[in-house]
């Protein structure tokens, strides 16, 4: 099979790395890819939202299957575009159609879906600049911390949690009246705060059947001890020690099944990955958010734990026969440490040469924000490299990853050295 992966981050490198191991694979392409995907596939210089360019690439390279990595093209209707074109309608695209992609594209759409389908989540109200005063009053009715979420896509940075009421009111005004996140915050969802500890659960579905992939825990804050600004994610661990069999059974029965049944009832066409951000509140799962694709950096620990052939699974999703195959996972723990550019998630430089990539041992190196420049690998984003390792537990795996973060180098590199700090109590 000829396969096209759409995207350019660590998620897409990890997916491509796993696909490249399949005996069913003939040729693998990534659009636009990065310096890492070039090691396992052929990069095509087409942007993720250039639908005509992607169509031309699919036809030129006789692509049999398309896997969409990021959320943006899904929310913008890439799957619908392919389905409506006679030349591409027969080619399976792994990812939901635009209406279903609103589960990530609009926080309000997502919350309403959860309410209709009895999926446990926090109470909420949504506001625009036209009813800003009502937003202030709703904040006054809540206990801190206050959770404000831009309704639309904000590159993982549209969620703000504040302890002070006046600060929350100022933030609401900045988001709505001052367009802090542009169109993404034309509407803002204010939620009741959920206490507990977070984890990410991943499901793949063909619209009828589903498989629950290995769960993971990511670390979103830039600073040690989960402090500072939100990022796209500074690292991840899988499996999650507190997500035991009893908890995961509740997740399946109370969250996954009602969600998949909701897709069927509401005729939301969904073939692809579903990311469910969960809060574990004393053993009770509640949904923080849906994403309509794999998480990043969680993909960099989930894919290494997948024992089965990923291409076989993707083919089954496309053919709507996921229930006919068996999917197996590794028992080993996997961890990933994200190395970022100095200054991220705010202003940072690009173009710094990366050294030491050829000197690492005992880890899988996934590229996120990199590109080749005159034969050298240079930084090309905020999150640059993901260092993934296996271990008997997450401490052993992290030790291997950190050994290699010391070897990989560029000007003003940064990474968190405290991943797993909040999970130590759950180890046997």
LINGI-V986399 format. One record per pair of residues at least 6 apart in sequence whose ideal C-beta (glycine too) atoms are under 7 Angstrom apart, sorted by sequence separation. I is the first residue (numbers start at 0). GAP is how many residues later the second one is. D is the distance in whole Angstrom. If there is no record, write none. Layout:
I_GAP_D, I_GAP_D
//
This chain:
18_6_6, 36_6_6, 46_6_7, 67_6_6, 81_6_4, 82_6_5, 102_6_7, 161_6_5, 173_6_4, 174_6_6, 178_6_6, 203_6_7, 220_6_6, 221_6_4, 315_6_5, 341_6_6, 390_6_3, 4_7_5, 29_7_4, 45_7_4, 81_7_7, 101_7_4, 102_7_5, 113_7_5, 126_7_6, 138_7_6, 202_7_5, 203_7_5, 218_7_7, 220_7_5, 221_7_5, 262_7_5, 277_7_5, 278_7_5, 340_7_4, 369_7_5, 370_7_6, 389_7_6, 19_8_6, 32_8_7, 45_8_6, 57_8_7, 126_8_4, 149_8_3, 277_8_7, 315_8_7, 340_8_7, 356_8_6, 369_8_7, 388_8_5, 18_9_6, 81_9_6, 148_9_6, 161_9_6, 175_9_6, 202_9_6, 203_9_6, 220_9_6, 221_9_5, 277_9_6, 278_9_6, 315_9_5, 369_9_7, 370_9_4, 390_9_6, 4_10_6, 32_10_3, 67_10_6, 102_10_6, 110_10_7, 148_10_5, 174_10_4, 202_10_7, 219_10_5, 220_10_7, 276_10_7, 277_10_6, 368_10_6, 369_10_5, 404_10_5, 4_11_5, 29_11_5, 31_11_6, 45_11_5, 81_11_5, 159_11_5, 200_11_7, 201_11_4, 219_11_6, 275_11_6, 276_11_4, 368_11_5, 388_11_4, 15_12_6, 27_12_7, 28_12_6, 31_12_7, 147_12_5, 175_12_6, 221_12_7, 276_12_4, 312_12_7, 368_12_2, 388_12_4, 27_13_4, 28_13_5, 29_13_5, 30_13_4, 31_13_6, 43_13_5, 110_13_5, 124_13_5, 174_13_5, 219_13_6, 311_13_6, 367_13_6, 368_13_6, 387_13_7, 15_14_6, 29_14_7, 31_14_6, 78_14_5, 146_14_5, 200_14_5, 218_14_7, 275_14_6, 312_14_6, 368_14_6, 369_14_6, 386_14_4, 28_15_5, 30_15_4, 31_15_6, 199_15_6, 217_15_5, 218_15_5, 274_15_7, 367_15_4, 368_15_5, 401_15_7, 2_16_6, 78_16_5, 144_16_5, 145_16_5, 171_16_6, 198_16_6, 199_16_5, 218_16_5, 273_16_7, 274_16_4, 353_16_7, 367_16_6, 78_17_7, 79_17_5, 144_17_6, 198_17_7, 199_17_7, 217_17_7, 367_17_6, 386_17_5, 11_18_6, 78_18_5, 79_18_5, 107_18_5, 144_18_5, 198_18_5, 199_18_6, 217_18_4, 273_18_7, 274_18_7, 366_18_6, 367_18_6, 386_18_6, 143_19_5, 197_19_7, 216_19_6, 274_19_6, 307_19_5, 19_20_4, 147_20_7, 215_20_5, 216_20_5, 272_20_5, 274_20_5, 307_20_5, 356_20_6, 364_20_6, 365_20_4, 12_21_7, 15_21_5, 19_21_7, 73_21_5, 76_21_4, 143_21_7, 215_21_6, 254_21_6, 272_21_5, 306_21_4, 397_21_6, 2_22_6, 47_22_6, 73_22_6, 145_22_4, 215_22_4, 306_22_6, 364_22_6, 365_22_6, 397_22_6, 0_23_6, 12_23_4, 16_23_6, 30_23_6, 48_23_6, 74_23_7, 147_23_6, 157_23_5, 214_23_6, 216_23_5, 305_23_6, 306_23_5, 352_23_5, 353_23_5, 384_23_6, 0_24_6, 1_24_5, 7_24_5, 12_24_5, 15_24_5, 47_24_6, 48_24_5, 147_24_6, 213_24_5, 214_24_6, 215_24_7, 304_24_5, 353_24_6, 362_24_5, 363_24_4, 0_25_6, 1_25_5, 2_25_5, 3_25_5, 4_25_5, 5_25_6, 7_25_6, 11_25_6, 15_25_5, 47_25_5, 65_25_6, 67_25_7, 125_25_7, 139_25_7, 149_25_6, 213_25_6, 214_25_5, 304_25_5, 352_25_5, 353_25_6, 362_25_6, 394_25_7, 7_26_5, 30_26_6, 67_26_6, 74_26_5, 138_26_6, 157_26_6, 351_26_6, 362_26_5, 393_26_5, 3_27_6, 48_27_6, 50_27_6, 63_27_7, 64_27_5, 65_27_4, 66_27_4, 67_27_4, 73_27_4, 147_27_6, 153_27_4, 157_27_7, 250_27_7, 304_27_7, 350_27_5, 351_27_5, 361_27_6, 58_28_6, 62_28_6, 65_28_7, 214_28_5, 350_28_6, 74_29_7, 138_29_5, 304_29_5, 349_29_6, 393_29_7, 50_30_5, 54_30_6, 57_30_6, 74_30_4, 138_30_6, 153_30_4, 254_30_6, 303_30_5, 349_30_5, 149_31_4, 151_31_6, 152_31_6, 253_31_6, 378_31_6, 28_32_6, 151_32_4, 254_32_6, 54_33_6, 57_33_6, 70_33_5, 135_33_5, 138_33_7, 150_33_7, 246_33_7, 300_33_4, 26_34_7, 149_34_4, 250_34_5, 300_34_6, 347_34_6, 392_34_6, 149_35_4, 150_35_7, 249_35_6, 300_35_5, 150_36_4, 246_36_6, 299_36_4, 134_37_5, 150_37_6, 344_37_6, 362_37_6, 149_38_6, 150_38_6, 241_38_6, 246_38_7, 340_38_6, 343_38_4, 361_38_5, 362_38_6, 148_39_7, 296_39_5, 131_40_7, 147_40_6, 148_40_5, 211_40_6, 6_41_6, 131_41_7, 198_41_5, 296_41_5, 340_41_5, 362_41_5, 5_42_5, 106_42_5, 147_42_6, 148_42_7, 339_42_6, 107_43_5, 146_43_7, 339_43_5, 340_43_6, 106_44_5, 131_44_6, 146_44_4, 198_44_6, 211_44_6, 339_44_6, 359_44_4, 105_45_5, 131_45_6, 196_45_7, 271_45_7, 337_45_5, 338_45_5, 105_46_6, 146_46_5, 209_46_7, 270_46_5, 338_46_4, 104_47_6, 128_47_4, 270_47_7, 359_47_5, 5_48_7, 104_48_6, 127_48_6, 128_48_5, 144_48_5, 337_48_5, 338_48_7, 358_48_5, 359_48_7, 126_49_7, 141_50_6, 200_50_6, 209_50_5, 335_50_5, 336_50_5, 138_51_6, 335_51_6, 355_51_4, 356_51_6, 14_52_6, 137_52_6, 335_52_4, 355_52_4, 3_53_7, 202_53_6, 334_53_7, 355_53_5, 3_54_6, 14_54_7, 333_54_6, 334_54_6, 353_54_7, 354_54_5, 134_55_7, 204_55_6, 354_55_7, 206_56_7, 333_56_6, 353_56_5, 11_57_4, 332_57_7, 352_57_6, 10_58_5, 127_58_6, 331_58_5, 332_58_5, 351_58_4, 1_59_6, 3_59_5, 127_59_5, 332_59_7, 334_59_5, 351_59_5, 1_60_6, 2_60_7, 5_60_7, 8_60_7, 303_60_6, 332_60_5, 1_61_5, 2_61_7, 5_61_7, 125_61_6, 126_61_6, 235_61_5, 332_61_5, 1_62_5, 2_62_5, 3_62_5, 4_62_5, 5_62_5, 6_62_3, 125_62_7, 206_62_7, 234_62_6, 235_62_5, 334_62_4, 0_63_4, 5_63_6, 6_63_5, 125_63_5, 126_63_7, 206_63_5, 232_63_6, 237_63_4, 333_63_6, 334_63_5, 0_64_6, 2_64_7, 4_64_6, 206_64_5, 231_64_6, 232_64_5, 235_64_7, 236_64_7, 237_64_6, 332_64_5, 336_64_4, 123_65_5, 124_65_6, 204_65_6, 205_65_6, 235_65_5, 335_65_7, 336_65_7, 123_66_6, 299_66_5, 334_66_6, 338_66_6, 5_67_6, 123_67_5, 237_67_6, 336_68_6, 121_69_5, 122_69_5, 203_69_6, 204_69_6, 338_69_6, 121_70_4, 341_70_3, 158_71_6, 201_71_6, 202_71_4, 340_71_7, 341_71_7, 121_72_5, 341_72_6, 156_73_6, 201_73_6, 202_73_7, 155_74_7, 338_74_6, 339_74_5, 199_75_6, 200_75_5, 339_75_7, 155_76_5, 338_76_5, 199_77_6, 200_77_6, 217_77_7, 337_77_6, 74_78_6, 110_78_6, 336_78_5, 107_79_6, 197_79_7, 198_79_5, 217_79_6, 197_80_7, 217_80_5, 71_81_7, 107_81_6, 197_81_6, 198_81_6, 70_82_6, 106_82_4, 215_82_4, 336_82_6, 195_83_4, 196_83_5, 195_84_5, 303_84_6, 334_84_7, 193_85_4, 195_85_4, 215_85_5, 194_86_6, 215_86_6, 299_86_4, 303_86_7, 193_87_6, 300_87_6, 213_88_5, 299_88_5, 212_89_6, 296_89_6, 197_90_7, 213_91_5, 193_92_6, 201_92_6, 193_94_7, 238_94_7, 199_95_5, 237_96_5, 199_98_5, 236_98_5, 201_100_6, 235_100_5, 234_101_6, 234_102_5, 234_103_5, 233_104_5, 232_105_6, 203_109_7, 205_110_7, 205_111_5, 210_111_6, 207_112_6, 203_113_6, 206_113_6, 208_113_4, 230_113_7, 205_114_5, 208_114_4, 230_114_5, 207_115_7, 213_115_5, 205_116_4, 210_116_5, 228_116_5, 204_117_7, 221_123_6, 119_134_6, 119_135_7, 118_136_6, 118_139_5, 117_140_6, 118_140_6, 116_141_5, 116_142_7, 116_144_7, 116_145_4, 115_146_7, 112_149_6, 231_151_6, 236_157_5, 99_163_7, 121_164_7, 119_165_7, 120_165_6, 119_166_5, 120_166_4, 119_167_6, 99_168_4, 118_168_6, 98_169_6, 99_169_6, 99_170_5, 96_172_5, 95_173_7, 113_173_6, 95_174_5, 95_175_7, 95_176_5, 93_177_6, 94_177_4, 93_178_5, 109_179_7, 109_180_5, 234_181_6, 233_182_5, 236_182_7, 240_182_5, 236_183_6, 234_184_4, 241_184_5, 240_185_4, 103_186_6, 236_186_7, 240_186_6, 102_187_4, 103_187_5, 103_188_4, 156_188_6, 102_189_6, 100_191_5, 99_192_7, 223_192_6, 223_193_7, 224_193_6, 223_194_5, 95_196_5, 224_196_7, 218_197_6, 94_198_7, 218_200_6, 73_218_5, 73_219_7, 70_220_6, 93_220_6, 70_221_6, 70_222_5, 69_223_6, 93_223_6, 68_224_6, 93_224_7, 67_225_7, 196_225_7, 91_226_3, 66_247_6, 64_249_6, 64_250_7, 64_253_6, 10_283_6, 14_284_6, 10_285_4, 13_285_5, 17_285_4, 23_285_7, 9_286_6, 13_286_5, 16_286_7, 24_286_6, 8_287_6, 9_287_6, 21_287_5, 23_287_5, 10_288_4, 14_288_6, 17_288_6, 21_288_7, 23_288_6, 13_289_4, 21_289_4, 9_290_5, 21_290_7, 18_291_5, 17_292_4, 18_292_5, 2_308_7, 0_310_7, 35_330_6, 35_331_3, 34_332_5, 33_333_5, 35_334_6, 37_334_7, 34_335_4, 33_336_5, 34_336_6, 33_337_6, 34_337_5, 34_342_5, 13_352_5, 12_353_4, 12_354_5, 9_356_5, 9_357_7, 9_358_4, 8_359_5, 9_373_7, 9_376_4
//
